[in-house]
Structures are given as structure tokens and as C-alpha cells.
Amino acid sequence: MAGAGRGWRGALGQRAVSVFVSVGSMMPFDRLVRAMDEWAAAHPEVPVLIQIGRGAYEPRHARFVRLMPVSDYRAAVDGARLFVAHAGMGSIISAIEAGKPLLMLARSQALGEHNTEHQRATAASIGARPGLHVAADADDLKARASALLADSGAPPAPISPHADKSFTDRIRAFIEAP
């Protein structure tokens, strides 16, 4: 059932994506991919696309692509009802910009998924924001994915694409100080 080696549109045909999962472009995250593939097996009626990057695990129940152009990535986020990803800032910003609920599973240094625990810290500090949800582990991820799809998941609060003028003024004053 999985669609390797084809562009995401080719892998999905005309089926809309309800759940788009991304590990990002820098590091593999097989724990996230495996959990969402297991979720897809339990929910065959829900179209799932997983961007797996350089990971070793290839989904058997969800469509997948290793990497995709930025324009296709944005289109996948825009078209999904739920965006599931690692707790990287690029994913968080993409979800907020698209107004899509984001379900995050942070990479773990202890499990060899990253070289620091900064994703756990990011998730802890941002996870209380409306529309941004943090799973504690793979089982919690699967349960939250079902719950968020059942209630349509509230979108995250929008953010401005520009910094507040008072903030940039303070930075400018610091830089220009003698």
C-alpha cells in the first residue's frame, strides 16, 4: 500500500490527505514514522502521508515519500486536517502559518534521535499554545491523533510574520550603541 519512490501527488493519486506527518529534512525519526504507520493500519479509512526523510523504517500502511520540495511540503500541510511532526521550529511555524492543528512528538537524546533535548524543551514551552499539542510517547501520539481528528482540532493562534517594532527598536539600539 505504501508509495515509495513517487512524488507525493503520485503516491496519493486523487485521494486527499487527512493526516500529513513529517520528520523534517535533517534527521531520521523512525519512532514517529512507525507510530503513525501503526495508527494508519488501525484507521485505513483515513488517508495518511508520511515524509520519512532518511529513516530506515518504511511505512507499510501509510503512503510515504522520503523528501519533497518546499512547495509540495507546504501544500501537504495546507491540505491536511491534522499535521503531525517532530518538535522542530520549522514544523511549528509551518502549522501556525497554515492554521493547522499540530501534534508533536519530540525527538529524544536518550533514544539517540538527536544530540540534545532541545525538542523536549521546545515542546514543553510551546505545547500549551492553542492548536499545538504534544504527545508524551508513541502510544499517546496515536491516541491524540484520533482525538484531534474526532473534534477537528482547533487551529493554532496566528502569529505575525514580523517582529514587534519595540523589539526591533531595542535590538537596533543595542547594535548601534557605542
MILUMSE-501546 format. One record per residue (C-alpha): residue number from 1; residue in one letter; x, y, z. Coordinates in steps of 0.05 Angstrom, whole numbers, m for minus. Layout:
% MILUMSE-501546
     i   aa       c1       c2       c3
   NUM    a        X        Y        Z
...
//
This chain:
% MILUMSE-501546
     i   aa       c1       c2       c3
     1    m        0        0        0
     2    a       58       48       13
     3    g       81       92      m44
     4    a      157       97      m45
     5    g      196      130     m100
     6    r      140      173     m126
     7    g      123      246     m114
     8    w       71      255      m60
     9    r       16      272     m110
    10    g       33      209     m149
    11    a       35      168      m85
    12    l      m34      193      m65
    13    g      m68      196     m133
    14    q     m132      236     m125
    15    r     m142      220      m51
    16    a     m139      279       m4
    17    v      m92      275       55
    18    s     m125      278      123
    19    v      m61      269      162
    20    f        7      294      139
    21    v       67      270      180
    22    s      136      300      174
    23    v      203      283      206
    24    g      236      344      176
    25    s      295      345      129
    26    m      354      338      175
    27    m      350      273      215
    28    p      312      207      213
    29    f      256      196      264
    30    d      234      124      258
    31    r      196      124      324
    32    l      148      177      297
    33    v      142      143      229
    34    r      129       74      259
    35    a       77      102      308
    36    m       38      138      254
    37    d       43       78      207
    38    e       13       35      263
    39    w      m41       88      271
    40    a      m54       86      196
    41    a      m62       10      199
    42    a     m116       18      252
    43    h     m150       73      211
    44    p     m148       51      138
    45    e     m205       98      120
    46    v     m161      159      136
    47    p     m111      179       82
    48    v      m42      189      113
    49    l       21      214       80
    50    i       88      209      117
    51    q      151      246       97
    52    i      203      198      124
    53    g      269      232      106
    54    r      329      187      112
    55    g      297      139      161
    56    a      306       64      158
    57    y      234       46      172
    58    e      188       48      111
    59    p      114       51      126
    60    r       71       m8      105
    61    h        3       22      117
    62    a       11       96      100
    63    r       35      129       37
    64    f      104      158       43
    65    v      157      199        9
    66    r      228      210       33
    67    l      235      284       18
    68    m      193      334      m21
    69    p      203      404      m49
    70    v      184      460       m2
    71    s      124      479      m45
    72    d       97      408      m41
    73    y      110      406       34
    74    r       70      470       44
    75    a       14      443        0
    76    a       12      379       42
    77    v        8      418      107
    78    d      m45      464       77
    79    g      m87      406       53
    80    a      m85      363      115
    81    r     m136      364      171
    82    l      m80      346      221
    83    f       m5      358      217
    84    v       39      311      257
    85    a      113      325      265
    86    h      175      327      308
    87    a      180      387      354
    88    g      224      428      307
    89    m      213      502      297
    90    g      203      495      222
    91    s      145      447      233
    92    i      115      491      287
    93    i      119      554      244
    94    s       90      516      184
    95    a       30      493      224
    96    i       17      563      252
    97    e       24      596      184
    98    a      m24      545      153
    99    g      m73      549      211
   100    k      m69      473      221
   101    p      m70      436      287
   102    l       m1      407      301
   103    l       11      344      341
   104    m       85      338      361
   105    l      128      282      386
   106    a      196      309      409
   107    r      259      272      389
   108    s      297      243      448
   109    q      371      248      460
   110    a      367      188      506
   111    l      339      147      449
   112    g      393      171      401
   113    e      344      213      359
   114    h      380      279      369
   115    n      444      306      401
   116    t      407      349      454
   117    e      340      350      488
   118    h      322      418      458
   119    q      259      390      424
   120    r      232      367      491
   121    a      245      437      518
   122    t      212      469      457
   123    a      151      424      464
   124    a      145      438      538
   125    s      147      513      528
   126    i      102      517      467
   127    g       55      458      478
   128    a        4      497      518
   129    r       m9      544      459
   130    p      m78      533      428
   131    g      m74      486      368
   132    l       m5      459      387
   133    h       m7      391      420
   134    v       50      349      450
   135    a       49      274      456
   136    a       89      242      513
   137    d      105      179      474
   138    a       84      137      414
   139    d       21      110      447
   140    d       m1      180      469
   141    l       13      204      398
   142    k      m35      153      368
   143    a      m89      168      419
   144    r      m83      243      409
   145    a      m84      236      333
   146    s     m151      200      339
   147    a     m179      251      388
   148    l     m157      311      347
   149    l     m188      284      283
   150    a     m252      268      320
   151    d     m262      340      343
   152    s     m228      373      282
   153    g     m172      401      326
   154    a     m172      476      337
   155    p     m121      512      294
   156    p      m63      547      327
   157    a      m68      621      342
   158    p      m38      662      286
   159    i       28      698      293
   160    s       53      759      257
   161    p      106      748      204
   162    h      141      810      231
   163    a      173      824      298
   164    d      141      877      342
   165    k      171      946      327
   166    s      190      958      400
   167    f      230      893      399
   168    t      267      911      335
   169    d      280      982      362
   170    r      313      952      424
   171    i      357      907      381
   172    r      375      965      335
   173    a      393     1008      396
   174    f      438      952      423
   175    i      473      942      357
   176    e      484     1016      345
   177    a      507     1031      416
   178    p      579     1056      421
//
